[in-house]
């Protein structure tokens, strides 16, 4: 009986990693900034293996990427453009995978944690993801519709 239970648990773990839940930035934004309660739909993602498509913004270095922020759309980084809100970004821990910087969309997969991430006292993201894989994604698969009104891309000024 004990061996059967262990086999079932192992099979469930393999299936979870083999078939990660596909999530979207619109789902992440449902956890409104300042909210005291995490929506049930967001809470259900906590600790799960998920996949999401977005754009990399290196956090510490472009040569050796140990962590990066994943955004819904390419981010210009101009001083006059409001930055994405913490509920619109994922802080990705990539120390075991070592991705190479790209300006094209990527699909990342890993374990999602619904928890605020502070860096030097600043709230960076409401989500963290421990990266297990990263691969190129098509521009057409990027979630570029439904961007928040303050999210400017390229030359939309």
C-alpha positions as CSV (number, residue, x, y, z in Angstrom):
1,X,0.0,0.0,0.0
2,X,2.8,2.4,0.9
3,X,4.7,1.7,-2.3
4,X,1.5,2.3,-4.3
5,X,1.0,5.7,-2.6
6,X,4.6,6.7,-3.4
7,X,4.3,5.7,-7.0
8,X,1.0,7.7,-7.3
9,X,2.6,10.7,-5.7
10,X,5.7,10.4,-8.0
11,X,3.4,10.1,-11.1
12,X,1.4,13.1,-10.1
13,X,4.6,15.1,-9.7
14,X,5.8,14.1,-13.1
15,X,2.5,14.9,-14.7
16,X,2.4,18.3,-13.1
17,X,5.8,19.2,-14.4
18,X,5.1,17.6,-17.8
19,X,1.8,19.6,-18.2
20,X,2.2,22.9,-16.5
21,X,-0.8,25.2,-16.1
22,X,-0.7,28.0,-18.7
23,X,-1.3,31.3,-17.0
24,X,-1.7,34.9,-18.3
25,X,-0.8,38.3,-17.1
26,X,-4.5,39.3,-17.1
27,X,-5.0,36.6,-14.4
28,X,-2.1,38.0,-12.4
29,X,-3.6,41.5,-12.5
30,X,-6.8,40.2,-10.8
31,X,-4.8,40.5,-7.6
32,X,-5.3,44.2,-7.3
33,X,-2.6,46.4,-5.8
34,X,-3.5,47.3,-2.2
35,X,-5.9,44.4,-1.8
36,X,-5.9,42.7,1.5
37,X,-7.2,39.4,0.0
38,X,-5.6,37.3,-2.6
39,X,-8.3,36.2,-5.1
40,X,-9.1,32.4,-5.0
41,X,-8.0,32.1,-8.7
42,X,-4.6,33.5,-7.9
43,X,-4.2,31.6,-4.6
44,X,-4.9,28.4,-6.6
45,X,-1.7,29.1,-8.6
46,X,0.5,29.3,-5.6
47,X,3.1,26.5,-5.5
48,X,2.0,25.2,-8.9
49,X,4.1,24.5,-12.0
50,X,3.0,27.1,-14.5
51,X,4.0,28.5,-17.9
52,X,3.6,32.0,-19.1
53,X,4.8,34.0,-22.1
54,X,6.5,37.4,-21.6
55,X,9.5,39.5,-22.1
56,X,12.8,39.4,-20.1
57,X,14.2,42.4,-18.2
58,X,17.5,41.4,-16.6
59,X,17.7,42.3,-13.0
60,X,21.4,42.2,-12.0
61,X,23.4,41.6,-15.2
62,X,23.0,40.9,-18.9
63,X,26.1,38.7,-19.0
64,X,25.2,36.3,-16.2
65,X,21.5,36.3,-15.6
66,X,20.6,34.8,-12.2
67,X,17.3,36.6,-12.0
68,X,15.1,38.7,-14.3
69,X,11.7,40.3,-14.3
70,X,9.2,38.9,-16.8
71,X,6.8,41.5,-18.2
72,X,3.7,41.2,-20.5
73,X,5.2,43.4,-23.1
74,X,8.6,44.9,-24.0
75,X,9.5,47.6,-21.5
76,X,11.2,50.7,-22.6
77,X,12.6,51.7,-19.2
78,X,12.3,55.4,-19.9
79,X,12.1,57.7,-16.9
80,X,8.9,59.4,-18.0
81,X,7.0,56.1,-18.4
82,X,5.4,54.6,-15.3
83,X,6.9,51.2,-14.5
84,X,4.8,48.1,-14.5
85,X,2.9,47.5,-11.3
86,X,4.1,44.6,-9.0
87,X,0.9,42.7,-10.0
88,X,2.0,42.9,-13.6
89,X,5.5,41.4,-13.2
90,X,7.1,38.2,-12.1
91,X,10.5,38.1,-10.5
92,X,12.2,35.0,-12.0
93,X,14.9,33.1,-10.1
94,X,17.1,31.6,-12.9
95,X,20.2,30.6,-11.0
96,X,19.8,26.9,-12.0
97,X,18.9,27.5,-15.7
98,X,21.2,30.4,-16.8
99,X,19.1,31.9,-19.6
100,X,20.6,34.1,-22.4
101,X,19.2,37.6,-22.8
102,X,16.7,38.0,-25.6
103,X,14.4,40.9,-26.6
104,X,12.0,38.4,-28.1
105,X,9.1,36.8,-26.2
106,X,9.9,33.7,-24.1
107,X,7.8,31.0,-22.5
108,X,9.0,30.3,-19.0
109,X,8.0,27.4,-16.8
110,X,8.6,26.9,-13.1
111,X,7.0,26.9,-9.7
112,X,5.0,30.1,-9.0
113,X,4.9,31.6,-5.5
114,X,2.3,34.3,-4.7
115,X,4.4,36.4,-2.4
116,X,5.7,40.0,-2.5
117,X,9.3,40.4,-3.6
118,X,11.2,43.4,-2.2
119,X,14.6,44.4,-3.5
120,X,16.5,47.1,-1.6
121,X,13.2,48.0,0.1
122,X,11.2,48.4,-3.1
123,X,8.3,46.1,-4.0
124,X,9.2,44.6,-7.4
125,X,6.6,41.9,-7.9
126,X,3.8,40.1,-6.2
127,X,4.9,36.9,-7.8
128,X,8.2,34.9,-8.0
129,X,8.9,31.9,-10.1
130,X,11.7,29.4,-9.7
131,X,12.6,28.8,-13.3
132,X,12.9,25.2,-14.6
133,X,12.8,25.9,-18.3
134,X,12.8,28.7,-20.8
135,X,12.2,28.6,-24.6
136,X,11.6,31.0,-27.4
137,X,8.0,32.0,-28.1
138,X,6.3,33.5,-31.1
139,X,5.5,37.2,-31.1
140,X,1.9,36.2,-32.0
141,X,1.7,34.2,-28.8
142,X,2.6,37.1,-26.6
143,X,-0.2,38.6,-24.6
144,X,-0.1,42.1,-26.1
145,X,-3.9,42.8,-26.0
146,X,-5.4,44.2,-22.9
147,X,-2.3,46.0,-21.6
148,X,-2.9,48.5,-18.8
149,X,-3.5,52.0,-20.0
150,X,-0.2,53.2,-18.5
151,X,1.9,50.6,-20.2
152,X,3.6,52.2,-23.2
153,X,5.5,50.2,-25.8
154,X,8.0,51.2,-28.4
155,X,7.0,54.6,-29.8
156,X,3.4,55.0,-28.5
157,X,4.0,58.5,-27.1
